[in-house]
């Protein structure tokens, strides 16, 4: 296991200590877990990075339902008339 020295703002140290106490862990264990989670998220590529994005940010909206609602606003293709041509092709 590697070690490193890092300067952390006092307010963040206080918050880390609160989390550690609440979870019954050491500050180092909380930091190891945070670094591991951060690296897991940053290591994802492509679509994996975005799966569950809304949920991770607290949204309770179903993405598929949202998309379907948006598409209901679109006119039906059968209701559309083609545009009239200004000039006939030669």
C-alpha positions in Angstrom: 0.0 0.0 0.0 1.3 3.4 -0.9 1.3 6.5 1.3 1.1 10.2 0.4 0.9 13.5 2.3 -1.8 15.9 1.3 -3.0 19.3 2.6 -6.8 19.2 3.2 -8.9 22.2 4.3 -9.9 22.1 8.0 -13.6 22.0 7.1 -13.1 19.0 4.9 -11.1 17.2 7.7 -14.0 17.9 10.1 -16.5 16.4 7.6 -14.3 13.4 7.1 -14.1 12.9 10.8 -17.9 13.1 11.1 -18.3 10.5 8.4 -15.7 8.2 10.0 -17.3 8.4 13.4 -20.8 7.8 11.9 -19.6 4.8 10.0 -17.3 3.5 12.7 -14.2 3.7 10.5 -10.9 5.5 10.7 -10.3 8.7 8.7 -7.8 6.7 6.6 -10.4 4.1 5.8 -12.9 6.7 4.6 -10.2 8.4 2.4 -9.3 5.0 0.9 -12.9 4.3 0.1 -13.4 7.8 -1.4 -10.3 7.4 -3.6 -11.4 4.0 -4.7 -14.8 5.3 -5.6 -13.4 8.3 -7.4 -11.0 6.1 -9.5 -13.9 3.7 -10.4 -16.0 6.6 -11.7 -13.2 8.2 -13.6 -12.1 4.9 -15.1 -15.4 4.3 -16.8 -15.4 5.0 -20.5 -18.0 5.8 -23.1 -21.6 5.0 -22.2 -20.7 3.4 -18.9 -19.8 6.8 -17.5 -23.4 8.1 -18.1 -25.6 5.1 -17.1 -27.5 6.1 -14.0 -26.4 9.7 -14.3 -29.9 11.2 -13.4 -30.2 8.9 -10.4 -26.7 9.7 -9.1 -27.7 13.4 -9.1 -31.0 12.8 -7.1 -33.5 12.7 -10.0 -36.5 10.4 -9.6 -37.6 10.8 -13.2 -37.5 7.7 -15.4 -35.3 8.6 -18.4 -37.3 6.5 -20.8 -40.6 8.0 -19.6 -39.1 11.4 -20.0 -38.1 10.6 -23.6 -41.5 9.3 -24.5 -43.2 12.4 -23.1 -40.9 14.6 -25.3 -41.7 12.5 -28.4 -45.4 12.9 -27.8 -45.0 16.6 -28.5 -43.7 15.8 -32.0 -46.3 16.0 -34.8 -47.2 12.7 -36.5 -45.5 12.3 -39.9 -48.8 11.6 -41.5 -50.1 15.0 -40.4 -47.3 16.8 -42.2 -47.5 18.0 -45.8 -44.4 18.2 -47.9 -43.2 21.7 -48.7 -44.1 23.1 -52.1 -41.2 23.5 -54.5 -40.6 27.0 -55.8 -38.9 25.9 -59.0 -39.3 22.8 -61.0 -36.2 20.8 -61.7 -35.1 20.7 -65.3 
